[in-house]
Every structure is written in structure tokens, then in C-alpha cells.
Amino acid sequence: MQAILKNREEIDLNAWDNLLANSQQNSVFVEHWFLDVVTNKNWQAYVVEKDGEYLSAMPVFMSKKLVFTLSRQPVLSKYWGPILRTQHSAYKTLNEAKKHISILLSACENDCTLYDYLWSPANPYVQQAKWQGYEISPMFTYSIRLNSINEVLAEYRSETRRRLNKLRGQGFICKHDNDVELLLTSIKETRNSGNALFDKKFDAHFKNIALRAIENNKAKVYNLYSENGELTCSACILLDHSKIYFLGGFTMPNFRSDGVMIKLLHEIFACHVGANLTFDFFGSSIENIETFFRSFGAYSTTYYRVKKARFPFN
């Protein structure tokens, strides 16, 4: 059994979709249309297959620098890593995961000088990468289970509930209008106020992801307006079969002190309760943003950055 590196045009998309449908690592970030948009159709994948069925796979995004091949996570993507077919028992799932992760990583090492990816929180056997000499760094995201809006609200920090109650009486209106241009306006104004979350060179990339995701019914853009119709903040979420992902939220500078993002997020939660979904904030390494996420009663989930560099000067 071996892993074969396939270019995008060599991937059997039906076999890919079937693997995702039978994998715990299935997410919007490894659906083939999303891989297309974040890499400009320049992704590849290591695939283990039998009789035309994909048993496991690992998407990669490679580039060349001098004589080195660098394999790194694309900007504004999230959970990649091995995609493993779920087995009928817990023991077999772990046993097959250990075997296939070893095969996929060994094949990648033959081609890549650098491997650097964020693995899905659902990956069951990260230690196999450690045993093969990879650097494993824990990362954290924050999540909310959207069972009912009352259950969600009960978990809010008391100060968050107080601010939400204050905002409720001020005439703010939330609209799911999928207006990506207003979203970009919020991004630019946020950056101009000195609170940039990513460089402006990625604005077009962010817009393209949002537009393509909306076309595939995998994203929604929400905007919050003041009583007189002025834009106060915007947010874009991605959706898959089990989760909602907070791709980005941006507040107009004049409304930052009002805490309007609390109101917008609460309205988004209310639109999706009862659908057995989990809201994933994406996590943050910036302390005040992490504190804001936790103020909604979000719980911490660990995922891992898996990295190995084999430069001759290391």
C-alpha cells in the first residue's frame, strides 16, 4: 500500500467526495471547490486508493523556493491534514489511522523540504506524526453548541448579557444580505483604524472565498445596521454539514465602543439554533480577541500545527 501524489486534474472528484462523506475529518476546508478557490486550482493530494476507492488522502499546496519544495497551508484556509475513512470500530479506526498517516507523511517527506499544516481537530492519531519526527504544536479554537438560543444565552458572561440587553433597545437591524462589498468596506475601515487582522493584499482573496462559498451555499454574510441605516459591523460565516465557522467579523470604527459585534453574533446564533450545529470561532493568538470569544461561553477545542523542516542548514 502506498500514497500517490496526484495533481488537481488527476483527482477523481466523486471518489474525493465519497471519502469526505465517510470521514470524521470532513469539513468545508477540504471540499474540492474550497481547495480550488484558496489555491487557484493549484492543489495536489497524496492519495491511498484501492479499486478506485480513496481509502485516505492528504491535500497539499506546494511552491518552489530556490531548490526547495515548500508545502504550506494556504492563507485563509483552516483544517487540512490527513483525511481518513472511518472504520466500523474504534480500534480499527485508530489502527487504520496510524497506518495511513504514516504512509501519507512518508510519501510527502520524499517530495517536500518543508511541511507545515493545521490538522483537523477530528484527526485521531496526531502522535504518529510526532513519532515520525514532526514538530507538534497545540493550537486552540473556541466553540458553541447551538442547541437553543436560551441555552446559548445562559452561557454568556454576565457583562456580555448586559451589553446585549442594552443594544436590543437601540434599534439595530441585522440583515443576511450576502453583501460582500459592505463586508470589504468593514475590513478596510477596520484596517484604517489600526485594527487590521490581515494585510490588505489578501482582501481580494478574502472576497473571492466569500463569493465562491456563497455560490456553493456554503457561506453567509451578515450586516448590522443602526436605526438610521448606517452600517455598524459585518461578518462572514462558512458552513458545512456540522459546523459554522467564523471566517471574519469587522466593526466600523465609530461603533467599536458600542460592542455591536455582540449583537451581530447573537443574531447569527439565533438564525442557526436547532440545526445540531456547532459554531467555531476559529480561535486566535491575540489575547483580547480570545477573551471576546470566551465571553460567549465558548469552550476550548485543541487542534495541532504539524511541521517538519529538512533544510540542510537546520
Secondary structure, 3 states (H helix, E strand, C coil): CCCEEEEHHHCCHHHHHHHHHCECCCCHHHCHHHHHHHHCCCCEEEEEEECCEEEEEEEECEEEECCEEEEECCCCCCCECCEEECCCCHHHHHHHHHHHHHHHHHHHHHHCCEEEEEECCCCCCCHHHHHCCCEEEEEEEEEEECCCHHHHHHCCCHHHHHHHHHHHCCCCEEECCCCHHHHHHHHHHHHHCCCCCCCHHHHHHHHHHHHHHHHCCCEEEEEEECCCCCEEEEEEEEECCCEEEEEEEEECHHHHHHCHHHHHHHHHHHHHCCCCCEEECCCCCCHHHHHHHHCCCCEEEEEEEEEEECCCCC
